[in-house]
Amino acid sequence: MSDIKDKHREAFKEEARELLTELETSLLELEERPADADLIGRVFRAMHTIKGSGAMFGFEAISDFTHEVETVFDLIRNGSIPVTKELVDLTVAARDHIRSMFDAPEGAPEVGNEKALRLISSLRKLIPVESSAVKGDHFHSPVVTDQQPKSVDQEITCRIHFRPPRDIAFRGIDPLGLLHELSHLGECTITARTQDVLALEELNAESCYLYWDVILTTCEGIDAVKDVFLFIQDDAEVKIDIIKNRVDGADPEQKKLGDILVERGEVTPEIVQKGLSAQKRFGQVLVEMGALKADTVTSALAEQQHLKTQQEKKQAADAASSIRVSSSKLDKLVDLVGELVTLQSLLSQTAGMFKKTKIPAIAEAVERLTAEIRDTTMGIRMLPIGSTFSKCKRLVRDLSKELGKEIELTTEGADTELDKTVIEKLNDPLMHILRNSIDHGIEQPEDRVAGGKPRTGTIRLSAKHSGAHVFVQVQDNGKGLDSDVIRAKGVEKGLISPDAKFSEKDIFALILAPGFSTATKITSVSGRGVGMDVVKRAIESLRGSIEISSQKGMGTTITLKLPLTLAIIEGLLVKIGAESFLMPLSVVEECVELTRSDVQKSNGRDLADVRGKTVPYIRLREQFMITGKSPDIEQIVIVNLDGQRTGFVVDRVIGGHQTVIKNLGSVYKDIEVISGATILGDGTVALILDIPRLIQQSEQEETNRQNATFNFSHRSLE
């Protein structure tokens, strides 16, 4: 029983972390739009769900603390107190404290009791004396006070049927706690249904035989009602209907008992008519007829009584149903799809040997079905980038406050979807870029005013789809990059020679070099030269690229180009001897032939003339030390990476190949030029080339050769 309880507690903690993320996003938006009633409602609902479910799963300390914050936001909803910057600051701090309480190890001492007391004390000070309802150490629960009547326009009446599973006690859940939560939402009538209760000698003391019908009138909204059953809705029988009353003028018409029973599906209209013909109470007649059990009539009568004073309300839209699946199960599904794709490829190859049979048609149908399964599976892994954007808002808010700067963050394209793995790995590099924009880019308010700019600086964070890629852009209107200062620093560090000619784009790219920093002093934010090189490595590990553009005095724009997914790749399959390799098709520009005469014309240099333009190339046969003789006519696969064209010489180009990527394992983790592998249709393995690393490695080897030649020549002259 303990294991089951722990499992459900962990499920709640995972759900609560998502609620805390949503809470943080809502609070940051509320700071910008303090009068937005919808945002206030979102904050209140998140707090209320954490409080109620926390108590149900044994997190009493979290429930008590959250209750204090929830009380304040109930007063805000009623218009008793306004939303202020101080209030948002305290609530954000309270949210962080709740998160730390969830993250604390089980059985550990309570986290930050003194901090919790300080936060509660500060929140209470914001409440006017006439609105305060203090009792002992806690406020009265906001859902049972009548100090501020709710708006009738928001009122709804719900019929709730709740039948928990028999083994609910084994799951660590108290059904009475759920009913108690419902009673806190408004005026509530609860009827226990006992018809499933067994004889005493047959009862299992640990099983639940009761179920309940509840009639609830509330101003909290349908979402608040559904939230009560959030962690048990998949295992219990829960039906929630918003009752529609018939209205005659301004007064609601009382529903008849027969109408209620028919509406609930307990009896048919024919039985109702038969019962009405008897000169007795209608409910009594139905029980005597054997059409219904007595407790069913009692429940319907309770609803009839409850509805006497209620008015018809609009039915709220049902929330879209969803199912929670662990990421490990998704990863396993992707692996299985990869195996399916491999088998389908083998089937297609084999089917070509039986052209006069039905096998090719079957193989083609399987191929279409496999492609649909593959695309659907990849779609399941896709998540909106908005969750990462929300974290960025918090960073900008806190860091600008720490540095004494006034910065506004605007976002665009938060609904752009990316593979969950890409989003997870994008978080850290994006934070590095934002830190640099805040610290190095945006000036102090007085400096901006002196330069003719608004006091408040702006950072724009955007995302958009482009084919098989997503472009994430961070743009600020700060002081921009000084190419002269960057060039001088590059010369000082030996990254470039003093007389070398570089474009402005190449000079800006120097800030991505390890240890590069133009900061004159080290701060808690930056200045140690660690950050942008980490960003570059992280983005390249995602098979992406980074581009920097800037205008002095106007601002800087950093653009990240990322693949939609890391699980699947559109590649170009090539062969060198008996070995197969895949090159990402997204960077491939074209393929040209390389003959013996072409090699002779270049006088020993690895350069090819492609329509009048010189393109350097890398011989992959030499790079991977593959033995054997190369063919008389080789192929050059020309790639374009950040505007730089480079060729890769291979024996043969097979063609396009879509495949699921397989990791090589820890044994091969230090091989930087290979990013993964895949299994081809014939069962052989093809390695996936890391193009940026291959180019970097080749350039470094060329530099080392030139330095060695220079040193040898220099020693010879001496």
N, C-alpha and C positions, 0 to 999 in steps of 0.2 A: 504493500500500500504506500509505503514511503517513497519508493521509486516512482510510482505513478504520480504522486503528489509533487515530487521534485520536477518531473517532466512538465507538468502543467504550470508550475511556478516559473520554469525557464521560458516556456511559451509566452507567459504573461510579461516577463521581463523584456523579451524581444519586442513584443507589441508596444510596451511602454517606452522603449527607446525610440521607436518610430514616432510615437505621440510626442515625445520630448523634442524631436527634430522638427515636427510640425509646429509645436508650440514656439520654438525659437524663431522659426520663419514668420509666424503670425505676429510675434512681439516686435520684430524688427520692422515689419510692415506697419504695425500699429503706431510705432514711433513717428512714421511719416504721415499717417492718416489717423490721428487720434479720435476722430469723430465717427469712424467707420464701425457701424453696429455689427456688421457681419464678422469683422475681425475680432471684436470683443466677444461675440458669441463663440467663435472658434477657440479662443483662448480659454473661455469658461468651460466649454465642452471637453477640451483636452484635460484640463485640471480635474473636472468632475469624474471623468472616466478613470484617470490614474488613482484618484482618491477612492472611489467605490470599489474598483477591481483590486486595488492594493489591499484594502481591508479584507476582501473576500479570500485572497491568497496568502494572507498572513503577514503582509507588510504594513503593520499597524503604524510604525513610526513615520513611514512615508505618507500614509493616508492622513494622519493627524496634521503633519506639516503642510501637505497640499491643501487640506481643508481650509487652513488660514488664508492662503492666497486666493482660493476659490471664493471665499466670503467677500474679499475685497472686490473681485471682478463681478460678483452679483450686484454689489452696490453701484458699480460703474454701469452695468446694464440698466439699472433702474434710474440712472441719472443723478444719483446722490452725490457722487464725486466724479471729477473729470480725470481723463488720462493725461498724465504729465510725464516729463522726461525722467523725473525722480522715480515715479511709479514704475516705468518701464525698466529702468536700471535695476530696481529692487526685484522685479519679477524675473528678469533675465538671470540675476544672481540666484534667485530661488530655484529657477529651472536647473542651473548648474549644480546646485546643492542636491536636488532630487536625483540628478544623474549620478552624482558621486555616491549617494546612498544606495542606488541600484548596483553600482559597480563594486561596492565593498564586498569582501568575501563573506560567505554565509557564516554566521556565528561570531563575526568580528564585533568589537565594541561599536556602538552607534557613532556614525561619522559626524564630526563637526557640530556637537550639541550647542556649543557657545555661538557658533555662526548662525545656527538655526534660530536661536533665541534673539540674536541681534536683528536678523531679518524680520522675524515676527513683530518685534517691538517697533521697528521702523515702519512696517506696513500699517500697524495699528495707529501710528501717529498721523497717517494720512486720512484717517476716517474722522469726519466731524462728530462732535459729541452727540448730536441729535440722531445720527445714523448708527452709532455704535451700539452693539448688543452683546456686551461681554458677560460671560457667565463662567466664573472660575478662571481657568487658564485658556478657554477657547471661546470664540464667537459662537452664537447660535448658528445652526445650520441654515444657510441661505434659502434652502428649498422648503423650510417649514415656517419661516417667519411671514407674517402678514403685514409688515411695516410698509412695504411698497407693493401694492397690487399690480399684478402683471397686466399687460394689455390684452383685452378680450379678443382683439384681432389676431393674436398669436395663439389663442387657446385651441387645443384639439382634444378630442375624447377618443381613447383607444380601447379596443377589446383585445385582451392578451390571453392566449391559451398557452400555458407552460406545463409541459410534462417532462420532468427530468428523467435521465436514465436510471434504472434501478440501482446501479452501482455508483451513484454520484458521490457517496461518502468516501468510496475508495479513491476518488480523484482529488480529494482534499477540498471539496467545494460544499458550502453550506447553502442549500436552496432557500432557507429562511433569510439569509443575508441578501439574496437577490430580491426577494419580496420586500425586504426592508428598504433597499435602494429605490424600488419603485414607489414606495410610500413617500419617499422624500421628494419625489418629482412633482407631486400635486395631490389633489383629492383622489383617494384610492379606495375601491371596494374590492375585497379579496374573498373569494369563495373556494373552500377546499373541496375537492372531489374525492370521495372515499370509496367509490364502487369497486376499485381494484384491490382494496384491503382484504387480505386473507384471514381465515380463522386463526385464532391465537396460536394454536399448536402448529400451524403451518408457516407462521411468520419467521422471516430472517431478520434479526434485530438490526443488521447493518444495511438492509435494503430499504429503498424508498418506494412506497406503494401509493402515496398521495400524488395528485396533480392539482393544478389550480387554474381557475378562471379569474381574471382581473379586469376591472373596468377602471380606467385611469383618465382623469381630466388634468391636463398639464399645459403650461405655457412654455415648457422647455424645448418643445419640438420633437419630431419623430426620431431624429438622430440620437437624442439623449435617451429615449426609451430603448432603442436598439443597442446602445452602448452598454446597458445593464447586462445584456446577454452575450456580450462580445466574445467572451472566452469559453462559451459553452454552446453556442448556436449550432455548431456542427454535430454535436452529440445528443442534444436534447430536441424534443419536439416543441418548437417555439413558433407561434403564429401571432402576428401583430396586425390588426386591421384598424384603420381609422373609420369610426362610425359616422355615417351620414344621417343626420336628423332631418325629418321633414319639417319645413317651416311654414307657418300660417301667419302672415304679417310679421310682427316683431317677436312673437312668442313661439317657441318650439312646440310642435305637437308631440304629445306623449305617445311613445310606441306601445302598441298592444303586445301582450305576452305571446300571442300566436305569431305575430309578425317577427318578433325576436327569435323565437324557436325555429321558424322557417328560414330566416336569414342565416342562422347559425348552422343549418343543415341537420338539426336534431329530429325534426318531423317533416312530413309532407303536407302540402296545403289540404289534401283530402282528409287527413287525420284531424287537422285543425277544424275543418267544417263539421266533422262528426262530433268532435268534442264540444263545439259551441252549441250543438242542438240539445245538450243535457242541461238541466237546471241546477248546476253546481259550479263551484269555482273551476275555471278552465284547467288550471294546473292539477287540481285534485282529480278531475275527470281523466286526464292523460295518464296519471299514475295508476288509477284504478283500471284503466283500459290495458295497462301493461305496455303502453307505447313508450314510456320514459321511466327512468329511475327518479326517485324523489330528489336526489342531489342535483340532477340536471335541471329540474324545474326550479329548485332553489337558486341555482346559478343564474338562470334566465330572469327570475324575479329580482335578483340583486342588480342585474343590468338595467332592468326596467326602472327600478327605483333610482338608480344613479343618473339615468338619462332625464329624469323629470325636470331637473333644473339646468340642464345643459343645452347649448345652442349648436346648431349645425356648423361645422367648420370645414375648411378646404383640406382635401387629402394631399399630404406631402408626397413628393416623388420618392419611390423606393431607391435606396442606395444600390449601386451595381454590386452584384455578388462577386466574391473573389475567393481564392483559395491560397493559403500560405504553403509554399514549398521551400525546403532548405536548398541552399545553393549547391550542396554536395550532390543532391539528387539531380539537379539540372546538369551539373558537370558530367554525371554518369550517363544521363540521357544523350548529351552531346557526343560522348565517347561511343555509345552504341550507334548513334547516327553515322559517325565516322566509319565504323565497321560496316554498316549497311551500304554506305556510299562505295566503299572498297569492293564489296561483294557485287554490287550492281555494275561497277565498271568491269569486273571479271566476267559477269554474265553477258554484258554487251559485246565484249571481245569474243567470247565463246560462241555467241549467237551468230556471228559472222561466218562461222564454219557450216551453218545449217540454213543456207539462204532459201532453200526450197521447202522449208517446213514452217510451222507456225511459231517456232521459237523466236525469230527476230521480232515479230509483232509483240510477243509476250515480253521480251526484253525491253522493247521500247515503252510499253505500258508501265513496267516496273521502274524504268528510268524516270518517267514523268512523276510517278507516285513518290519515288525516293527524293526527287528534287523538291516536291511539295512538303514532304516530311522534314527535310533538311531546312528549308526556308522557314517553316513554322517553328521549328525548334530554335533556330537562331533568333526568331522574333520574340520568343518567350524570354530570352536572356537580355533583351533590350530594355533599358531603363531611361527615363528622362534625365537630362543633365541638371535639371532644376535643383535636385538635392545637393549637388556640389555647389551650385550658385548660392544656396542658402547659407552654407558654411562660409562662403566668401563674404557675404554681407556682415556676418558676425565679426570676421577678421578685420574688415575695413572699419567697422564701428569702434572696436576696441583699440586697434592700433592707432587710428587717427586721434583718438582721445588721449592715448599715451604720449604721442608726439606733439600734441597741441595744434593739430591741423584740422581744417574743416574740409571734409571730403564727402562727396555724394557718390554712391555707387548705383549705376543704372544697369539693368540686365535686359537681354533680348534673346529670344529663342530658348527659354528654359524648358520648353516641351520637346526640344530636339533629343532624339533617342540615340543611345550608344550602348554597346555591349557592356554588361555589368563589370567585367574585368577591366575594360578600358577606363570606366568611370572611377573604379576603385584606385587604379594606378595613376590617374590624372590628378587626384586630389592634392598630393604633395607638391608636384611641380607648379600647379596653378597657384598654390599658396605662396611659393617662392617668388613667382612673378609679381603677385599682388604686393608682397612685402617690399620688393624693389620699387614698384610704382609709387607706393605710399611714402617710402623713406627717401628715395633718390629723385623721383619724378615730381610729385606735387610739392610746391613751395609752401612756406609758412604764410598765413593769411596776410600779414603786413607786407611781405615781399611780393605777393601777388597783386595787392592793391597798388604798391609802388610801381609795378610793371604794367599797370593798366588792365589787370585781369580782375575778375570777380574774386571775392574773398574765398569762396568755396570752390575747391577743385573738383573735377569730375573724373571718375574712372568708369568706363563703359565696358561691360563684360557681355559678350555675345557668342552665339553658336548657331551654325546653319549647316544644312546638308549640301553636299556637292558630289553627286555620283556615289561612289563607294567610300566617300570620305566625309568627315565632319571638320569644319574649320571653327576653331575656338579662338576668339580674339580679345585681347586685353588692350584697351586704348585709354590713355590719359591725356589731359590737357595741361601737363606740367611744363617743366623747363626744357625737356627734350635731352637728347644726347649731343655732346660736343665731340665731333669727330677728331678735332685736333688734339684734345686731351686724351682721347682713347688711343690715337695713333702714337702719341708720345709715351704713354704707359706701355703700349705694346713693344715699342723699341727698347724701353728700359728693361722690360722683362725678357727680352730676347726672342719675342714671338715673331717679330718681323724685322727686316733690315731697314736702316734709315733711308736708303735710296730706292726701296721697293715701291712700285706703283700699285695702289689698291683702289678699288671703287669704294664709295661710301658704304655700300651694303656689306662689302668684305670687312671694312673697318669696324662696323657695328657688330659683326659676327665675332670679333675678338673678345667681347664681354662674356662669351660662352666658354672661353678657355679656362682651364683649371687654375685657381688662385688669382684670377684677374679681378681687380677692384679699383675703382677710381675714388673711393671714399677717403677723405682726409683724416677721419677719426673713426675708431671702432665703437659701435653702439650695441645695445642689446638686440637691435634689429638686423644690422648688417655691417659690412666693413671688413670682414675677414677673408673675403674672396671665395667664400663657399656659398653656393646657391645656384647661379646660372649654369655652371658646368654640370651640376646635379640635374638641373632641368633638362639640359640637352641630352644627357645619358638616359634619363627617364623617358623622354619623348621618343628617342631612337629605339629604346627597348620595346616601345609600343608600335614599332614600324611607322613612326610618324616623323615629321620634320618641323623645324622652327625657323621663322623668318622675322627679322627686326627691321623696322623702318622708323625714322625719326626726323623731326625738324627742330632745330635749335630754337628754344623759346616758345614752341608751339605744342610740343608733346611727343609721345612715343607710342607706337603700335607694335605689339608682339602677336604674331599669328601662329597658331599651332595647327598643323594638318595631321589628322588622326584617321586611322581606318575605322569603319563602322564596327568591326568585330575582330577579335584576335583568334577566334575559334575556327574560322574558315578563311581560305585564301584563294584568290584568283591568280593563278601562276602561269608562267611560261615554262614548259618542260623542255630541258635540253640534255644532251648526252655528251660525255667525254669518255671515250673508250667504252667500257662496259658500265660506267657509273652514270646515274641519273641525278639531276639537280633541278630545283624549282626556283625561279626568280619571280618576285612579286610583279604581276602584270601592270600594276598601277604606276610603276616607275619606268616601264619599258616604252621606248619611243619608236624604235624600228629595228630591223635586222638586215644586215648587208653581208655580202660574201667577202672573204679574204683569201686571195690567191697567192701562190708563191711569188709571182711577179710583183704584187702589191707590197710584199714584205721586203723584196730587194730594193724597190724604189724608195723605201723609207730609210735606207742606209743604216739598218740595225736598230733604229729607234722604234718604239712601240707606238707608232702614230699612223692613223689611217686618214685618207682623203675621202671625205663623204660629201659629194656634190660641192666641191670647192672649199669645204671647211675642214680644218684639221681636228681630229678627235683622238685623244689618247686612249689606249686600250690596255687591258690586263689579261694575260694568258692564264686562264684558270687551270689548265693542265700543269703548268709550272707552279702555280700557287699552291695546288694540292698535291704536287709531286706524283702525278699519275703517270705510270710508265706506259710504253707503247708508242707507236708512230702515229702522228697526227695525219689526217687526210690531206690530199693535195688542195682541196678547196674547203676552207674552214668558214665558220659563221661568226660574225660579230653582232652581239646583242647590245644595242646602244640604249643606255638609260639616261634619264634626265633627273638629276637630284639637285634641288635648289638652284636651278638654272645652269648647272654645270653638266655637260654631256661627257659620259665616259663609256667606253666599250668593253665588253667581256667576250673573249674569244673562246668558242666551244667547237666541238666536232660537228654536232648536228642540232638543229632546232626541231623538236617534235611537234609542238603546238600548245594551245591553251589547255589548262587543266585546273579544274576547281576541286579543292580537297580540304579535308578537315586536318588541322595541324596537330601533331603529336609532339609532346615534350621528349627531349632526349634523355632526361634523367640526370641525377646529380654527378654521375661519372664524367659527363661531357659538359658540365656547367662552365668550365673555363675556356671552351672553344667559342670565341667571340664572333667569328665570321659565319657561324651556323645558328640560325634562330629556331630551328625545329626540324621535323621530318614528317614524311607521310608515306603511306603504303599504296603502291600503285595496283592497278587491276590484276597484274600478273604475279602479285605477291612480293615484288622487289621493293626496296626502300629507296626513296628519293629524299635527299637533304635539301632543306630550304635555305637559300643563301641570304645572309644579312648584308645587303648592298652597301649601306653607309659605312659599316665597319670594314668591309672589303676595300673600299676606296681609301678610307683612313689608313688602314694597314699598308696598302700599297704606297701611299704618299709618304708615310713614315719610313718605309724601306728605301724609297728613292732618296729621301733627305739624308738618311744614314750613309748611303752609297756616295752621295755627293760630298758629304763631310769627310768621309774616309779618303776620297780621291784628293780633296783639297789638302788634307793634312799630309798625305803622302807626297804630293807635289811640293808643299811647303818645306818638308824635311829634306827633299831632294835638292832644292835650291840652296838650303843652308849647307 
